[in-house]
């Protein structure tokens, strides 16, 4: 295991020792206990996807239905979850590689299976398969992916409305086709004016990917540099990421804006290529309103530029056609049909760095949550 991975395991074990040193009867003497509960939940998403002006191939038109459902429970300081995911698409699984998908078109799988121990008001130990506990933008990590791992989160307030946070962990990527990738990651945050009309935060993360050979061999290298007939990544992926965000109210609507800049410190350039043309990425996004509510309206846009090896392409968000080596913008509008049902229309225009024509993509989706 690399040094960062060893550090993450050390951070994970620290809270265990700290809690063990506390009064063993403290929980028995507590005046209040968190109630126990088990809830069934779910979400269904139906969407249509059209991609035009692809170089050297026909346009794409397809649709897909995804259902996630399961149970989440709370028992005193412990939380747990177990979720199944089913997908059915108009396209075949054999096209997922060429269509740069992060999930199979037709599949039934275990989406989540995790346990969380909340050993403090802002501290927890998380073990299992679930959403990435670090807050990463879609430029670096697809929010639909569910890595398997162990992480610890800790935070503490300062002043009246401020706090700091720290989260670190080790994970397996758990991508398609027998992926064996490993990620050791740590993220520190400063959060100002939480609960006020306007709040601000900054997040600094370091991501150290390893064991990437299977991804390359299975054709998931995508736009990243590869050598030895495409079976080995040329660069290492040691990514430093800074995010700045603000949230508030604008025209009586909720508003948030986020800026993300990243640099891959492990870039290795081919002869005749400058590393500075391969290592950097940037993204800016803004959202006004919220479509998840009756008659809710949401207007949003994101623009990003990812140089070829600035991000690990298998794990970036597949709502963007190109996963690196590209630039583009994606505006969208959403509407809340009911408290549980919403719809969204999105349009992206992207251009790969070695191509002269833009690729256009239309996405229309309908989402129901319970």
C-alpha positions, -999 to +999 in steps of 0.1 A: +000+000+000+013+035-008+021+061+019-011+080+015-031+047+018-012+040+051-020+075+063-057+071+055-058+038+075-042+056+104-068+083+103-095+057+102-082+041+133-077+073+153-113+078+163-116+042+174-088+046+199-102+080+210-137+067+217-122+036+235-105+060+259-137+078+269-159+069+298-174+035+289-206+044+308-211+077+290-237+063+266-256+048+295-257+082+313-269+101+282-302+119+286-312+113+250-309+085+226-313+086+188-345+067+179-343+036+158-360+035+124-360+016+091-372+034+060-379+020+025-368+045-002-363+046-039-358+066-071-367+059-107-352+078-136-363+076-172-343+095-198-337+100-235-302+107-248-293+119-283-257+126-294-251+143-328-221+151-350-198+123-337-166+120-357-165+089-379-197+073-367-235+076-368-255+098-344-268+081-313-304+080-300-312+058-270-333+057-238-328+041-204-348+033-172-329+031-139-345+021-106-328+022-072-346+010-042-337-003-007-337+002+030-319+027+053-319+023+090-308+042+121-301+026+155-286+049+182-252+060+168-253+036+138-267+040+103-269+014+076-282+010+041-288-016+014-299-007-021-305-026-053-301-010-087-318-022-119-313-007-154-329-014-188-318+004-219-327+005-256-290+000-265-271-032-257-244-038-231-219-044-259-221-007-269-212+006-234-175+008-241-178+027-274-205+050-259-182+058-229-208+047-203-199+042-166-227+017-161-242-011-181-274-005-201-290-037-188-281-047-153-291-057-118-266-050-091-260-041-055-258-003-055-252+003-018-243-018+013-228+002+041-226+010+078-219+043+094-209+048+131-215+084+142-192+087+171-196+125+173-218+154+162-196+159+131-176+127+131-183+093+116-167+061+104-181+047+072-175+012+059-189-004+027-202+004-007-219+038-011-216+073-026-181+088-024-178+105+010-154+131-003-172+160-021-159+159-056-173+176-087-184+156-117-152+168-134-133+142-113-159+117-101-193+105-115-219+109-087-236+077-099-206+055-091-204+036-057-169+029-046-162+003-019-141+014+010-135+027+045-134+064+055-135+087+085-150+121+087-144+147+114-153+183+119-155+210+145-171+244+147-153+277+154-168+311+158-206+313+157-213+300+122-181+284+109-165+250+110-137+230+096-139+194+082-116+166+073-124+133+055-100+106+044-103+071+032-091+042+010-114+028-017-117+003-046-131+020-077-155-009-083-160+001-120-170-022-148-153-053-161-134-065-130-119-031-122-091-034-096-083+003-092-075+017-057-079+052-044-064+068-013-078+102-007-080+131+018-100+163+018-100+193+041-126+220+042-134+254+057-171+263+059-181+299+067-215+314+077-234+281+077-271+287+082-268+323+072-283+340+041-251+335+023-224+309+030-190+302+016-167+272+016-134+259+003-123+223-001-088+210-008-084+173-018-056+150-028-065+118-048-039+091-053-051+064-078-032+031-083-037-004-098-052+009-130-041-018-154-074-036-157-092-004-167-068+001-196-069-035-207-107-035-207-109-004-229-118+022-203-087+043-208-108+065-231-091+099-238-062+094-213-027+087-227-019+050-229+011+030-241+020-006-249-009-010-273-033+009-251-030-015-222-011+008-198-018+044-187+012+066-195+006+089-165+001+083-128-029+100-113-021+120-082-046+148-084-047+180-063-081+195-063-094+229-050-132+238-049-147+271-039-184+275-035-211+299-023-248+294-015-275+319-008-307+334-021-310+353-053-343+368-064-359+348-036-346+316-052-319+293-038-286+299-056-253+281-056-221+286-075-190+264-076-155+267-090-133+236-093-096+236-104-074+205-105-039+195-114-025+160-119+009+159-103+017+125-118+015+135-155+041+119-178+044+135-212+052+117-244+084+128-262+078+161-278+048+169-256+048+195-228+034+184-195+016+218-191-007+208-219-018+176-201-022+182-164-048+209-156-086+210-154-112+236-145-150+238-140-175+265-131-212+258-124-242+278-112-277+267-103-307+290-096-338+274-081-346+238-073-367+215-094-373+189-066-406+203-053-441+212-065-438+238-093-401+242-086-380+257-114-343+252-118-319+269-142-283+257-143-252+257-164-217+241-161-186+247-183-155+227-180-120+222-196-101+190-189-067+185-204-059+150-215-045+135-182-058+160-157-085+136-146-088+098-146-112+094-176-130+062-165-144+079-134-155+113-147-192+120-152-207+103-182-234+130-187-205+146-206-196+127-238-159+133-235-143+124-202-111+144-207-090+160-235-120+184-242-139+215-234-176+223-233-207+237-216-239+220-204-269+243-196-302+228-183-337+237-171-358+216-147-393+217-134-410+201-104-442+184-115-450+173-080-432+170-047-418+136-059-417+140-097-395+163-117-382+166-152-351+182-167-339+191-202-301+195-208-280+203-238-243+201-241-218+212-267-183+198-264-152+196-285-124+171-282-090+188-285-079+169-316-111+175-335-125+206-353-162+200-349-184+202-318-204+172-305-239+181-294-259+161-268-295+164-257-308+148-225-344+147-213-352+129-181-381+122-158-373+114-121-395+101-094-384+098-057-401+082-028 
